[in-house]
Amino acid sequence: MRKRAGLPAISLCLLLTGCFGAPAPGGGVGPGASEDSPAPVVLSFWNPFGGGEGEFVERIIGDFNASQDAVFVKQLRLESNEYYARLGTALSFGSGPDVAVVHADRLSPLVKAGRLSELDGPAEQAGFRFDEIDAASLHSVAFGGKHNAIPLDTHFHMMYYNKDILAQAGLLGADGTPRLGEATPEGFVRSLKQIRDRVPDVQPMAVNTPYFQEPFLDLYYEAGGDLLSPDGTRAAIAGDDAVRVLAFYQRLFAEGLSDLNDKTPWDSFDRGRAGLWFGGVWEAGHYLANPSLNVGIMPLPPIFGSEAHWGSSHTLAIPAYATDAKRDAAMAFIKYFSEVGSVVWGEAGHIPANTAVMTSAAYQALPYRKLFVQSQRTVKPAPRTDKYAALLTALSEELQSIIQNRTEPASGLAAAERRLNEILSN
């Protein structure tokens, strides 16, 4: 494991009463209590963190539980494709998590419906300082001058490359970085063809077809596109730029440069079966720890003209139904995650929203993190709308239909735009 930054642990005794007694052997006291200390407040923490990042959140929870004996966190990890449906139902019925992960672009309808607690008062009581969070992340959780969540990170895609495959294809420079030719769609395709011809038993590039809306938006934003019109009332995904990007991906599938039927492309790259992969920063810790994978990481190539790209962020929120005791305990856990756990979260690959962690020497010394911070600056944030979740779901379904049925891009995107406009008009 990499050495953690030397950030001080917080004292929950400043926040919670009954904070005395020693943790049980092995770390934490669990939901029981000893004769010398009261039972801890038990928190249910819902999150969608699996894959490579799951091991890191487990470390954070374990470290928090071992650091004190006033609060004990138990996590419920849900599959990402069912997470928000179950979370929305639980929040509506007033019975579910005590603290939950909510992507920043999913906050607006929950705030409008009164499902989440305002955190300014609890944060002040806990000694949490909002001015320690980077400005862009802080803006994403502010509604009507109040903060309804605590930002954890920014996450987006980088280009991962298999150095061994690129070396075999003659595309790896002496400094260990790719030599992919001109940064245009045609130049990129030529490089992929060189991988296909010289290393025929691998995919030149694995494309995230299960979540195709993300790599589509990466290149669409590069091309200068927007999801919505400037006033947010109309969809804007059927123009020439979107057609060019979709045609580019369809060409990769048609010419054997990417496998349309690969349902786990992240694993294909992890097993050394793909030369290139537009993958999340959250996968960095996992890939870099794989001894059989000779991996490098760089920003997405600006093959459609700019360095803009898709991105999102995780936040931690407390349901409005939380009791005072649960809210205080949840705020203690959130404070720990931001100030201490973000060191581990940064090891996973996320860009910590806590500026003290992000600018620390320990974080900056991690492999490729300076490039991550560079790419963070060109993330194009999601439009703020109560309907973003419905829009993104519809876009995902429409894009899946287009690529799987090999629909002509212009007509497929026109149909997708009509569907998004129906959502916006209702």
C-alpha positions, -999 to 999 in steps of 0.1 A, spaced: 0 0 0 11 35 -7 20 57 23 -8 79 34 -5 116 38 0 127 74 -33 144 80 -46 145 116 -74 123 127 -105 141 140 -118 138 175 -154 127 177 -154 135 214 -158 171 203 -191 162 186 -206 133 203 -213 126 240 -203 92 255 -171 91 235 -149 72 259 -136 37 263 -112 18 240 -120 2 207 -123 -36 206 -92 -56 196 -87 -56 159 -103 -21 155 -138 -8 162 -163 -19 187 -191 -29 164 -227 -25 173 -222 -38 208 -211 -20 239 -187 -27 267 -194 -21 304 -173 10 303 -189 27 272 -223 32 258 -234 15 226 -222 34 195 -246 50 170 -249 26 142 -250 42 107 -262 25 75 -241 38 46 -255 32 11 -232 34 -18 -227 21 -54 -189 16 -50 -178 -17 -65 -150 -29 -87 -116 -14 -81 -128 14 -59 -148 -8 -35 -117 -20 -17 -107 16 -10 -141 26 6 -139 -5 27 -105 7 40 -120 41 48 -149 26 67 -127 2 86 -103 30 95 -131 52 107 -146 25 129 -112 17 144 -105 54 151 -132 59 177 -160 41 195 -189 65 193 -201 56 158 -201 24 139 -206 24 101 -221 -5 82 -223 -3 44 -248 -15 20 -233 -17 -15 -258 -17 -43 -253 -23 -80 -249 10 -99 -278 2 -123 -303 -2 -94 -288 22 -69 -309 54 -75 -342 35 -79 -338 19 -45 -324 51 -29 -352 72 -42 -378 48 -29 -361 46 5 -360 84 8 -396 87 -2 -408 63 25 -385 77 51 -367 45 58 -333 37 44 -297 49 47 -284 72 74 -258 86 50 -257 80 13 -237 87 -18 -254 110 -43 -238 121 -75 -238 159 -77 -259 159 -109 -286 139 -90 -290 162 -61 -314 188 -75 -347 167 -75 -340 153 -41 -334 188 -27 -365 201 -43 -386 173 -29 -372 179 6 -355 145 8 -321 157 21 -310 175 52 -294 210 50 -259 206 63 -247 241 71 -257 238 108 -246 202 113 -213 210 96 -206 240 118 -214 219 149 -190 192 137 -162 217 129 -164 209 92 -153 239 70 -169 243 36 -140 266 26 -117 235 25 -137 222 -5 -127 234 -40 -150 260 -54 -165 241 -84 -174 211 -62 -189 234 -35 -211 251 -61 -225 218 -72 -240 211 -38 -254 246 -31 -291 253 -35 -307 285 -24 -276 295 -5 -276 263 15 -255 231 13 -273 198 10 -243 175 6 -206 174 11 -185 169 -21 -160 140 -20 -144 142 -54 -143 149 -92 -141 118 -114 -138 115 -152 -120 95 -178 -83 92 -187 -68 72 -215 -52 40 -201 -27 23 -224 -10 -11 -223 26 -4 -228 35 -39 -239 8 -39 -266 18 -4 -278 55 -14 -279 46 -45 -301 26 -22 -324 55 3 -327 35 30 -310 54 35 -277 80 62 -274 113 58 -256 98 77 -226 70 51 -222 43 73 -236 21 66 -267 30 79 -302 -4 80 -317 1 105 -345 -20 135 -353 -49 143 -328 -77 138 -353 -103 111 -357 -85 98 -388 -51 99 -371 -64 80 -341 -80 54 -364 -47 49 -382 -30 41 -348 -57 17 -339 -53 -1 -373 -16 -4 -366 -24 -22 -333 -49 -44 -351 -24 -54 -378 6 -59 -356 -10 -73 -324 -40 -92 -339 -51 -111 -308 -62 -81 -288 -87 -53 -291 -69 -21 -303 -93 -1 -281 -119 -13 -255 -150 10 -256 -174 12 -227 -204 0 -245 -224 -10 -213 -223 27 -203 -218 41 -238 -233 75 -229 -200 84 -211 -175 78 -239 -200 94 -263 -202 125 -242 -164 126 -238 -158 131 -275 -191 151 -281 -179 176 -255 -145 176 -272 -162 186 -304 -179 215 -287 -213 199 -281 -238 204 -254 -265 181 -239 -290 209 -238 -297 243 -253 -283 273 -235 -316 280 -217 -319 243 -208 -353 239 -224 -343 218 -255 -321 189 -261 -291 195 -284 -277 161 -294 -286 157 -330 -263 182 -347 -233 176 -369 -208 173 -341 -228 145 -324 -233 127 -357 -195 128 -364 -187 114 -329 -213 86 -332 -201 77 -367 -165 75 -354 -175 50 -327 -195 30 -352 -165 29 -375 -144 14 -347 -169 -14 -342 -174 -20 -380 -136 -22 -387 -127 -45 -359 -109 -18 -339 -132 -23 -309 -155 -52 -298 -191 -40 -297 -201 -72 -278 -176 -68 -250 -198 -65 -219 -169 -60 -195 -144 -38 -213 -128 -27 -180 -119 -63 -173 -106 -68 -209 -81 -41 -203 -73 -54 -169 -65 -88 -184 -42 -73 -210 -66 -79 -239 -69 -43 -251 -44 -17 -261 -63 14 -252 -92 22 -228 -110 54 -219 -115 45 -183 -124 63 -151 -98 77 -128 -114 56 -101 -98 25 -118 -63 38 -115 -55 24 -81 -67 -11 -92 -49 -11 -125 -16 3 -112 -16 -24 -85 -20 -52 -111 15 -67 -114 7 -84 -147 -5 -51 -164 21 -27 -177 -1 3 -177 3 40 -185 -22 68 -181 -26 101 -200 -54 127 -206 -79 118 -233 -65 128 -267 -82 159 -282 -91 141 -314 -123 162 -319 -106 196 -313 -107 204 -276 -98 190 -242 -133 193 -228 -148 160 -215 -174 143 -194 -171 142 -156 -191 139 -124 -186 139 -87 -197 120 -56 -211 137 -26 -223 124 8 -258 134 19 -279 128 50 -317 120 46 -341 146 59 -357 119 81 -325 115 102 -328 120 139 -305 145 156 -283 116 169 -281 100 135 -274 133 118 -246 142 142 -231 107 138 -234 109 100 -218 143 99 -189 129 120 -184 102 94 -186 126 65 -161 149 81 -137 120 86 -142 108 50 -135 143 36 -105 152 58 -89 118 64 -105 92 42 -99 113 11 -62 103 13 -73 67 6 -99 79 -19 -71 97 -37 -52 64 -39 -82 49 -56 -78 76 -83 -105 102 -75 -95 138 -74 -103 148 -37 -126 177 -33 -108 185 -1 -81 209 -12 -58 201 17 -56 165 5 -56 173 -32 -26 197 -29 -7 176 -3 27 163 -13 16 128 -7 -13 130 -32 7 149 -58 35 122 -56 11 94 -65 16 81 -101 0 103 -128 -20 124 -103 -6 157 -117 -21 147 -150 -54 139 -133 -54 174 -118 -47 188 -152 -76 169 -168 -99 179 -139 -97 216 -152 -113 207 -185 -143 187 -172 -176 199 -186 -201 198 -158 -236 184 -163 -264 210 -168 -283 216 -136 -318 204 -141 -342 184 -121 -346 161 -151 -309 152 -156 -313 116 -143 -342 110 -167 -324 126 -196 -293 106 -190 -312 73 -187 -330 81 -219 -298 90 -237 -281 58 -225 -310 37 -238 -312 55 -272 -274 52 -277 -275 16 -268 -302 10 -294 -283 29 -321 -250 11 -317 -265 -24 -312 -288 -21 -342 -262 -2 -362 -287 26 -368 -276 54 -391 -262 82 -367 -283 111 -380 -316 94 -378 -308 77 -345 -298 109 -328 -328 127 -342 -350 101 -325 -330 104 -293 -334 141 -293 -371 139 -297 -373 116 -267 -352 140 -246 -374 169 -256 -405 150 -245 -389 146 -211 -381 183 -209 -415 194 -220 -434 173 -194 
